[in-house]
Amino acid sequence: MSRLSRLAATATVAALTLLVSGPASAGEPTISDPRVVAYFDFTTGEAPENIALEPDGSANLTLASARQVVRAGKQGEVLPVATLPAVTNPHTPILGAAVVMGIVRAHDGTLYVNYATGTSETGIWRIGPHGAAPVQIAQLPVDGLPNGLALDEERGVFYVADTARGIVWRVPQAGGTPTAWATGTALEPLPEADGFQAGANGIKVHNGDVWVSNTDRKTLLRIPVRHDGSAGTIETRATGLDWIEDFAFTGHDDTVLATLIMANQVALVHPDGTHEIVLTERDGLSNPTAVAVRDKRDEHNKRDDRGERGEGDHRDESDGRGEREDRGEREDRHDRDDRDDRDRRDDGDKHDEGDHRDEGDKRDAYAKTVYVTSASYFATQKDPNLLLGRLH
């Protein structure tokens, strides 16, 4: 990469000034048990750049310079998914090489990736759910760097963060001609003397609006989507996020986890814009590039919904038997409850201790999983990896 020396120097300063977060306040999200589950080979271009999760908890990763998409399991197994075609004489802005960047997954399992080459192959590529060969469905400007990618399936559109030009492009999900959906100073990079010339970077659709990070300006932005689909006024929601890359929402509110690539940190950004550091280099980060959050309860709810829709006939056929079984179960339950009451009176303090253990088990069962990729772009000792943790 060009500017590597300057970035390496910046990384050194960041390492020297690394801030380690103190204990989180009561009620705030915390990350526990961070662990690296998969390692990659930087010498072959295996720099994990972005993440799209599967329902089973495995992670689709883009390996930037290798031009590959792979699927990593939670136990560390890595399987190939697809390879983007080689390009003759690529000249991607900022990076030079042809790189695969952002990735999203549609509900039917189709994957979409941004491919940046500096040639006509620059754009959005589709990978079928059964590992079909990648197909380009939209061409983006050759002088741009399509980085983050977001999909709004309700509106049937993609949003693409162009890091070089500081634009958010909007593209139909079926493919076609891109539209410059959002522009302005807040999305643009700083002049070369002041920054890396890296503007809009990560991008997500959250509660119907589009959120974007700007690396040079150290900001997290929100762009409302109007009823007609056009972009509203850009709002700055957080500042002071040095070297912010990608981000992910922890739930339905506006709390965010954000990767700070040169500081080797993940920050927890609160809805009021303040932030604290929750993961560092000591946890295994090495130029973190992307973060994703999986809530197992969402998957359980989806399965429950499918079960309710698909099992109605079976319930109707067995209503009589079910009522009889329910009455028997209730009688058994009353007997057990009487015995339990006696046991509780006898157990005393032991029962209280068991309650605390049960509560802890429930919290663990409902913990979300955090995924963080590290590309190790600027590290002296290359250690690209995938890290998992538990978000409580």
Kinemage of the C-alpha trace (Angstrom):
@kinemage 1
@onewidth
@group {chain A} dominant
@subgroup {mainchain}
@vectorlist {calphas} color= white
{ca met a 1} P 0.000 0.000 0.000
{ca ser a 2} L 1.077 3.589 -0.565
{ca arg a 3} L 1.459 5.667 2.589
{ca leu a 4} L 2.436 2.534 4.503
{ca ser a 5} L 5.305 4.228 6.315
{ca arg a 6} L 3.128 7.074 7.510
{ca leu a 7} L 0.453 4.680 8.668
{ca ala a 8} L 2.974 2.479 10.460
{ca ala a 9} L 4.229 5.523 12.343
{ca thr a 10} L 0.661 6.405 13.267
{ca ala a 11} L 0.128 2.856 14.485
{ca thr a 12} L 3.175 3.153 16.727
{ca val a 13} L 1.847 6.338 18.301
{ca ala a 14} L -1.559 4.700 18.756
{ca ala a 15} L 0.029 1.721 20.462
{ca leu a 16} L 1.969 3.975 22.836
{ca thr a 17} L -1.174 5.864 23.770
{ca leu a 18} L -3.414 2.816 24.005
{ca leu a 19} L -6.229 3.306 26.480
{ca val a 20} L -7.458 0.311 28.427
{ca ser a 21} L -11.067 0.634 29.520
{ca gly a 22} L -12.007 0.327 33.148
{ca pro a 23} L -14.885 -1.745 34.473
{ca ala a 24} L -18.185 -1.063 32.733
{ca ser a 25} L -20.899 0.652 34.753
{ca ala a 26} L -23.808 -1.440 35.932
{ca gly a 27} L -26.269 -2.153 33.138
{ca glu a 28} L -23.837 -1.347 30.319
{ca pro a 29} L -22.988 -3.983 27.704
{ca thr a 30} L -19.782 -5.882 28.410
{ca ile a 31} L -17.717 -8.367 26.394
{ca ser a 32} L -16.333 -11.460 28.051
{ca asp a 33} L -14.317 -14.497 26.979
{ca pro a 34} L -12.656 -12.969 23.882
{ca arg a 35} L -10.826 -15.672 21.954
{ca val a 36} L -9.292 -16.063 18.503
{ca val a 37} L -10.945 -18.994 16.728
{ca ala a 38} L -9.360 -18.805 13.248
{ca tyr a 39} L -6.031 -17.617 11.848
{ca phe a 40} L -5.176 -16.631 8.276
{ca asp a 41} L -2.079 -16.347 6.092
{ca phe a 42} L -1.274 -12.724 5.333
{ca thr a 43} L 1.417 -13.706 2.812
{ca thr a 44} L -1.260 -15.159 0.493
{ca gly a 45} L -3.542 -12.138 0.768
{ca glu a 46} L -5.761 -13.615 3.479
{ca ala a 47} L -6.637 -10.353 5.209
{ca pro a 48} L -10.179 -10.638 6.651
{ca glu a 49} L -11.976 -7.441 5.701
{ca asn a 50} L -15.705 -7.847 6.356
{ca ile a 51} L -18.327 -10.181 7.858
{ca ala a 52} L -21.786 -11.502 6.984
{ca leu a 53} L -23.258 -14.016 9.418
{ca glu a 54} L -25.126 -17.234 8.672
{ca pro a 55} L -28.155 -18.318 10.761
{ca asp a 56} L -26.111 -21.166 12.286
{ca gly a 57} L -23.504 -18.742 13.636
{ca ser a 58} L -20.826 -19.325 11.005
{ca ala a 59} L -19.323 -16.223 9.411
{ca asn a 60} L -18.820 -15.388 5.749
{ca leu a 61} L -15.603 -13.381 5.473
{ca thr a 62} L -14.055 -11.439 2.629
{ca leu a 63} L -10.294 -11.959 2.338
{ca ala a 64} L -9.327 -8.697 0.686
{ca ser a 65} L -6.182 -9.240 -1.396
{ca ala a 66} L -6.831 -12.957 -1.912
{ca arg a 67} L -10.101 -11.933 -3.646
{ca gln a 68} L -11.843 -14.705 -1.754
{ca val a 69} L -14.946 -15.314 0.301
{ca val a 70} L -14.672 -18.034 2.951
{ca arg a 71} L -16.963 -19.370 5.662
{ca ala a 72} L -15.555 -19.726 9.170
{ca gly a 73} L -17.248 -21.885 11.780
{ca lys a 74} L -17.391 -20.976 15.455
{ca gln a 75} L -14.835 -23.699 16.197
{ca gly a 76} L -12.360 -22.267 13.668
{ca glu a 77} L -12.936 -24.455 10.609
{ca val a 78} L -12.644 -22.421 7.372
{ca leu a 79} L -14.193 -23.455 4.056
{ca pro a 80} L -13.885 -21.714 0.665
{ca val a 81} L -17.032 -20.141 -0.797
{ca ala a 82} L -15.920 -18.226 -3.907
{ca thr a 83} L -13.039 -16.400 -5.566
{ca leu a 84} L -13.476 -13.178 -7.504
{ca pro a 85} L -11.870 -13.156 -10.971
{ca ala a 86} L -8.333 -11.846 -11.355
{ca val a 87} L -7.968 -8.439 -12.991
{ca thr a 88} L -5.153 -7.356 -15.290
{ca asn a 89} L -3.383 -4.202 -14.122
{ca pro a 90} L -5.694 -3.171 -11.272
{ca his a 91} L -5.324 0.368 -9.989
{ca thr a 92} L -7.788 0.692 -7.129
{ca pro a 93} L -7.762 4.149 -5.520
{ca ile a 94} L -5.819 4.304 -2.218
{ca leu a 95} L -5.029 0.555 -2.249
{ca gly a 96} L -3.712 -0.192 -5.736
{ca ala a 97} L -4.500 -3.920 -5.742
{ca ala a 98} L -7.810 -5.575 -6.587
{ca val a 99} L -9.611 -6.247 -3.290
{ca val a 100} L -12.908 -7.725 -2.176
{ca met a 101} L -14.413 -5.549 0.542
{ca gly a 102} L -17.903 -5.376 2.062
{ca ile a 103} L -20.238 -8.366 2.186
{ca val a 104} L -23.920 -8.880 2.998
{ca arg a 105} L -26.223 -11.896 3.078
{ca ala a 106} L -29.811 -11.871 1.801
{ca his a 107} L -32.482 -13.903 3.587
{ca asp a 108} L -32.325 -16.618 0.890
{ca gly a 109} L -28.607 -17.169 1.492
{ca thr a 110} L -27.339 -15.202 -1.503
{ca leu a 111} L -24.137 -13.288 -0.765
{ca tyr a 112} L -23.202 -9.937 -2.286
{ca val a 113} L -19.738 -8.363 -2.166
{ca asn a 114} L -18.042 -5.155 -3.213
{ca tyr a 115} L -15.115 -5.731 -5.559
{ca ala a 116} L -12.733 -2.797 -6.015
{ca thr a 117} L -10.276 -2.968 -8.926
{ca gly a 118} L -9.947 0.434 -10.582
{ca thr a 119} L -11.356 -1.195 -13.744
{ca ser a 120} L -14.782 -2.019 -15.161
{ca glu a 121} L -14.977 -4.959 -12.753
{ca thr a 122} L -15.428 -2.525 -9.861
{ca gly a 123} L -18.901 -2.993 -8.430
{ca ile a 124} L -21.285 -5.355 -6.659
{ca trp a 125} L -20.984 -9.078 -7.301
{ca arg a 126} L -23.506 -11.796 -6.469
{ca ile a 127} L -22.628 -15.270 -5.137
{ca gly a 128} L -25.485 -17.786 -5.198
{ca pro a 129} L -26.497 -19.599 -1.996
{ca his a 130} L -24.997 -22.867 -3.222
{ca gly a 131} L -21.562 -21.510 -4.096
{ca ala a 132} L -22.276 -20.411 -7.662
{ca ala a 133} L -19.560 -18.508 -9.510
{ca pro a 134} L -19.577 -14.763 -8.713
{ca val a 135} L -21.505 -12.588 -11.185
{ca gln a 136} L -21.244 -8.805 -11.436
{ca ile a 137} L -24.688 -7.206 -11.092
{ca ala a 138} L -23.717 -3.522 -10.870
{ca gln a 139} L -20.756 -1.494 -12.055
{ca leu a 140} L -19.496 1.344 -9.862
{ca pro a 141} L -17.142 4.181 -10.858
{ca val a 142} L -13.581 3.002 -11.530
{ca asp a 143} L -12.170 5.955 -9.576
{ca gly a 144} L -14.064 4.959 -6.451
{ca leu a 145} L -13.357 2.523 -3.623
{ca pro a 146} L -16.587 0.654 -2.791
{ca asn a 147} L -15.960 -0.365 0.793
{ca gly a 148} L -18.877 -1.008 3.158
{ca leu a 149} L -22.021 -2.635 1.769
{ca ala a 150} L -25.520 -2.658 3.291
{ca leu a 151} L -28.731 -4.278 2.064
{ca asp a 152} L -32.269 -3.088 2.770
{ca glu a 153} L -34.415 -5.972 1.555
{ca glu a 154} L -37.660 -4.169 2.421
{ca arg a 155} L -36.844 -1.417 -0.057
{ca gly a 156} L -34.930 -3.753 -2.354
{ca val a 157} L -31.756 -1.636 -2.477
{ca phe a 158} L -28.063 -1.721 -1.625
{ca tyr a 159} L -26.146 1.155 -0.071
{ca val a 160} L -22.428 1.351 -0.866
{ca ala a 161} L -19.919 3.484 1.053
{ca asp a 162} L -17.347 4.864 -1.408
{ca thr a 163} L -14.256 5.568 0.685
{ca ala a 164} L -12.291 7.388 -2.028
{ca arg a 165} L -15.041 9.674 -3.321
{ca gly a 166} L -16.970 10.176 -0.080
{ca ile a 167} L -20.325 9.131 -1.546
{ca val a 168} L -23.062 6.696 -0.566
{ca trp a 169} L -24.293 4.938 -3.690
{ca arg a 170} L -27.724 3.364 -3.946
{ca val a 171} L -28.156 0.344 -6.218
{ca pro a 172} L -31.268 -1.800 -6.913
{ca gln a 173} L -30.996 -5.238 -5.292
{ca ala a 174} L -31.533 -6.843 -8.697
{ca gly a 175} L -28.568 -4.873 -10.011
{ca gly a 176} L -28.298 -2.006 -12.431
{ca thr a 177} L -27.219 1.611 -12.475
{ca pro a 178} L -25.977 3.211 -9.235
{ca thr a 179} L -27.297 6.539 -7.967
{ca ala a 180} L -25.336 8.974 -5.807
{ca trp a 181} L -27.788 8.771 -2.907
{ca ala a 182} L -25.954 10.819 -0.262
{ca thr a 183} L -23.094 13.291 -0.679
{ca gly a 184} L -21.516 16.095 1.301
{ca thr a 185} L -18.541 17.111 3.377
{ca ala a 186} L -19.482 14.809 6.257
{ca leu a 187} L -18.928 11.785 3.990
{ca glu a 188} L -15.803 12.989 2.229
{ca pro a 189} L -12.171 12.250 3.139
{ca leu a 190} L -9.862 14.948 4.419
{ca pro a 191} L -7.154 16.367 2.145
{ca glu a 192} L -4.096 14.118 1.879
{ca ala a 193} L -2.033 16.354 4.142
{ca asp a 194} L -4.561 15.884 6.953
{ca gly a 195} L -5.712 12.311 6.514
{ca phe a 196} L -5.424 9.047 4.681
{ca gln a 197} L -7.982 10.245 2.096
{ca ala a 198} L -10.415 7.689 3.481
{ca gly a 199} L -13.942 8.994 3.862
{ca ala a 200} L -17.175 6.969 4.124
{ca asn a 201} L -16.181 3.461 5.203
{ca gly a 202} L -18.557 1.187 7.111
{ca ile a 203} L -22.293 1.294 6.440
{ca lys a 204} L -25.383 -0.289 8.019
{ca val a 205} L -29.169 -0.062 7.772
{ca his a 206} L -30.624 0.296 11.273
{ca asn a 207} L -34.255 0.977 12.194
{ca gly a 208} L -34.921 2.105 8.637
{ca asp a 209} L -32.070 4.628 8.443
{ca val a 210} L -28.567 4.440 6.992
{ca trp a 211} L -25.542 4.799 9.272
{ca val a 212} L -22.023 5.466 7.989
{ca ser a 213} L -18.550 5.778 9.526
{ca asn a 214} L -16.004 8.278 8.202
{ca thr a 215} L -12.415 7.200 8.890
{ca asp a 216} L -10.626 10.493 8.273
{ca arg a 217} L -13.172 12.561 10.179
{ca lys a 218} L -13.404 10.060 13.094
{ca thr a 219} L -17.188 10.192 13.011
{ca leu a 220} L -20.279 8.009 13.066
{ca leu a 221} L -23.129 9.411 10.977
{ca arg a 222} L -26.850 8.775 10.622
{ca ile a 223} L -28.721 9.479 7.385
{ca pro a 224} L -32.519 9.334 7.656
{ca val a 225} L -34.344 7.693 4.763
{ca arg a 226} L -37.339 9.769 3.689
{ca his a 227} L -40.665 8.225 2.687
{ca asp a 228} L -39.764 8.576 -0.990
{ca gly a 229} L -36.448 6.769 -0.393
{ca ser a 230} L -34.266 9.867 -0.721
{ca ala a 231} L -31.587 10.786 1.804
{ca gly a 232} L -32.400 13.155 4.637
{ca thr a 233} L -29.997 15.527 6.340
{ca ile a 234} L -26.800 13.868 7.534
{ca glu a 235} L -26.462 13.823 11.329
{ca thr a 236} L -23.221 13.354 13.272
{ca arg a 237} L -23.924 10.934 16.101
{ca ala a 238} L -20.414 10.395 17.505
{ca thr a 239} L -16.998 12.031 17.135
{ca gly a 240} L -13.439 11.339 18.264
{ca leu a 241} L -13.419 7.741 16.977
{ca asp a 242} L -9.826 7.617 15.774
{ca trp a 243} L -9.411 5.395 12.697
{ca ile a 244} L -12.962 4.063 12.810
{ca glu a 245} L -13.563 1.380 10.194
{ca asp a 246} L -16.625 -0.818 10.480
{ca phe a 247} L -19.338 -0.958 13.155
{ca ala a 248} L -22.340 -3.018 14.244
{ca phe a 249} L -25.357 -2.362 16.430
{ca thr a 250} L -25.635 -4.384 19.626
{ca gly a 251} L -29.441 -4.460 19.570
{ca his a 252} L -32.490 -2.408 18.675
{ca asp a 253} L -31.247 0.841 20.222
{ca asp a 254} L -28.399 2.963 18.853
{ca thr a 255} L -25.561 1.386 20.871
{ca val a 256} L -22.693 0.470 18.540
{ca leu a 257} L -19.492 -1.560 18.556
{ca ala a 258} L -16.894 0.063 16.286
{ca thr a 259} L -13.479 -1.140 15.114
{ca leu a 260} L -10.600 1.356 15.418
{ca ile a 261} L -8.100 -0.124 12.996
{ca met a 262} L -4.842 1.645 13.861
{ca ala a 263} L -5.400 1.613 17.624
{ca asn a 264} L -6.134 -2.144 17.651
{ca gln a 265} L -9.317 -1.485 19.577
{ca val a 266} L -13.051 -2.047 19.546
{ca ala a 267} L -15.076 0.790 21.056
{ca leu a 268} L -18.533 0.647 22.590
{ca val a 269} L -20.320 3.788 21.362
{ca his a 270} L -23.331 4.877 23.401
{ca pro a 271} L -26.430 6.512 21.913
{ca asp a 272} L -25.308 9.877 23.347
{ca gly a 273} L -22.054 9.676 21.338
{ca thr a 274} L -19.690 8.875 24.203
{ca his a 275} L -17.556 5.764 23.928
{ca glu a 276} L -15.281 3.433 25.849
{ca ile a 277} L -12.819 0.733 24.801
{ca val a 278} L -13.996 -2.860 25.296
{ca leu a 279} L -11.412 -4.890 23.305
{ca thr a 280} L -7.713 -4.257 22.669
{ca glu a 281} L -4.575 -5.762 21.178
{ca arg a 282} L -4.159 -7.843 24.343
{ca asp a 283} L -7.381 -9.663 23.424
{ca gly a 284} L -5.976 -10.630 20.020
{ca leu a 285} L -6.836 -7.643 17.809
{ca ser a 286} L -4.430 -6.821 14.975
{ca asn a 287} L -5.781 -3.924 12.878
{ca pro a 288} L -9.460 -4.844 13.339
{ca thr a 289} L -11.515 -4.233 10.220
{ca ala a 290} L -15.065 -5.406 10.911
{ca val a 291} L -17.457 -6.376 13.674
{ca ala a 292} L -20.761 -8.256 13.729
{ca val a 293} L -23.192 -9.222 16.491
{ca arg a 294} L -25.380 -12.344 16.570
{ca asp a 295} L -28.341 -12.637 18.913
{ca lys a 296} L -29.363 -16.283 19.300
{ca arg a 297} L -32.789 -15.195 20.505
{ca asp a 298} L -33.515 -13.674 17.083
{ca glu a 299} L -32.841 -17.039 15.456
{ca his a 300} L -35.027 -18.823 18.042
{ca asn a 301} L -37.843 -16.371 17.357
{ca lys a 302} L -37.544 -16.943 13.616
{ca arg a 303} L -37.699 -20.702 14.098
{ca asp a 304} L -40.693 -20.323 16.416
{ca asp a 305} L -42.474 -18.223 13.803
{ca arg a 306} L -41.792 -20.826 11.128
{ca gly a 307} L -42.994 -23.570 13.464
{ca glu a 308} L -46.237 -21.768 14.239
{ca arg a 309} L -46.939 -21.255 10.555
{ca gly a 310} L -46.077 -24.823 9.559
{ca glu a 311} L -47.407 -26.893 12.451
{ca gly a 312} L -51.007 -25.642 12.778
{ca asp a 313} L -52.596 -28.693 11.101
{ca his a 314} L -50.744 -31.063 13.403
{ca arg a 315} L -51.949 -29.134 16.444
{ca asp a 316} L -55.552 -29.260 15.234
{ca glu a 317} L -55.426 -33.030 14.771
{ca ser a 318} L -54.207 -33.607 18.323
{ca asp a 319} L -56.205 -31.017 20.278
{ca gly a 320} L -58.232 -33.621 22.219
{ca arg a 321} L -55.200 -35.674 23.106
{ca gly a 322} L -53.300 -32.511 23.996
{ca glu a 323} L -56.014 -31.381 26.427
{ca arg a 324} L -56.023 -34.743 28.189
{ca glu a 325} L -52.228 -34.697 28.397
{ca asp a 326} L -52.308 -31.130 29.701
{ca arg a 327} L -54.691 -32.081 32.531
{ca gly a 328} L -52.463 -34.993 33.542
{ca glu a 329} L -49.382 -32.815 33.373
{ca arg a 330} L -51.053 -30.147 35.548
{ca glu a 331} L -51.927 -32.732 38.210
{ca asp a 332} L -48.344 -34.057 38.164
{ca arg a 333} L -47.064 -30.521 38.334
{ca his a 334} L -49.184 -29.756 41.430
{ca asp a 335} L -47.745 -32.838 43.174
{ca arg a 336} L -44.235 -31.815 42.242
{ca asp a 337} L -44.883 -28.259 43.426
{ca asp a 338} L -45.964 -29.533 46.852
{ca arg a 339} L -42.786 -31.568 47.138
{ca asp a 340} L -40.731 -28.617 45.925
{ca asp a 341} L -42.244 -26.369 48.605
{ca arg a 342} L -41.148 -28.801 51.289
{ca asp a 343} L -37.689 -29.068 49.731
{ca arg a 344} L -37.335 -25.285 49.604
{ca arg a 345} L -38.182 -24.928 53.259
{ca asp a 346} L -35.575 -27.571 54.095
{ca asp a 347} L -32.867 -26.270 51.781
{ca gly a 348} L -32.904 -22.643 52.916
{ca asp a 349} L -29.697 -20.923 51.886
{ca lys a 350} L -28.775 -23.668 49.421
{ca his a 351} L -31.821 -22.818 47.379
{ca asp a 352} L -30.828 -19.133 47.267
{ca glu a 353} L -27.398 -20.036 45.967
{ca gly a 354} L -28.982 -22.200 43.294
{ca asp a 355} L -31.152 -19.275 42.212
{ca his a 356} L -28.062 -17.156 41.644
{ca arg a 357} L -26.473 -19.912 39.597
{ca asp a 358} L -29.656 -20.294 37.544
{ca glu a 359} L -29.748 -16.560 36.876
{ca gly a 360} L -26.130 -16.670 35.724
{ca asp a 361} L -26.889 -19.612 33.445
{ca lys a 362} L -29.804 -17.719 31.926
{ca arg a 363} L -27.626 -14.672 31.286
{ca asp a 364} L -25.044 -16.874 29.571
{ca ala a 365} L -27.733 -18.567 27.494
{ca tyr a 366} L -28.976 -15.191 26.273
{ca ala a 367} L -25.536 -13.707 25.674
{ca lys a 368} L -24.932 -12.405 22.174
{ca thr a 369} L -21.863 -13.382 20.179
{ca val a 370} L -19.477 -10.717 18.898
{ca tyr a 371} L -17.331 -11.393 15.815
{ca val a 372} L -14.284 -9.230 15.011
{ca thr a 373} L -11.974 -9.634 12.015
{ca ser a 374} L -8.374 -8.420 12.125
{ca ala a 375} L -6.542 -7.906 8.824
{ca ser a 376} L -3.110 -7.095 10.301
{ca tyr a 377} L -2.460 -4.669 7.442
{ca phe a 378} L 0.013 -2.491 9.325
{ca ala a 379} L 1.236 -4.828 12.061
{ca thr a 380} L 4.929 -5.664 12.298
{ca gln a 381} L 4.067 -9.254 13.167
{ca lys a 382} L 1.239 -10.331 10.890
{ca asp a 383} L -1.610 -12.041 12.727
{ca pro a 384} L -4.843 -11.842 10.679
{ca asn a 385} L -7.616 -13.606 12.545
{ca leu a 386} L -11.245 -13.964 13.550
{ca leu a 387} L -12.057 -13.273 17.199
{ca leu a 388} L -15.255 -14.183 19.043
{ca gly a 389} L -16.552 -12.896 22.354
{ca arg a 390} L -19.712 -12.866 24.457
{ca leu a 391} L -21.762 -9.677 24.706
{ca his a 392} L -23.817 -9.390 27.893
